[in-house]
Amino acid sequence: MSTSKMPLKPDDFPVSAEGKTIKKQDGTPIATTEASPIADDVAERLNEDEARREEDKWA
C-alpha cells in the first residue's frame, strides 16, 4: 500500500474506497492497495477510528 506523507485531518473524513484507491472526502487520493476489498476494509477502519476519536473528545 502506498502512503501519503501528510497526516489526515478531521475535515478529510469520511474517506471512501473507489476500486483500489482510498480517497479523502474531497476526492484526493491518499493511498492505493493491491485489491479493492483491502481498500474497502482500510477505509472502513479509518472512518471507524476517526468516529471513535471524535466521540472521545466529547466524553
Protein Blocks (a to p, Z undefined) as FASTA:
>chain_A
ZZdfbdcdfklpccddehjbccdfkopafbdcfbfklmmmmmmmmmmmmmmmmmmmmZZ
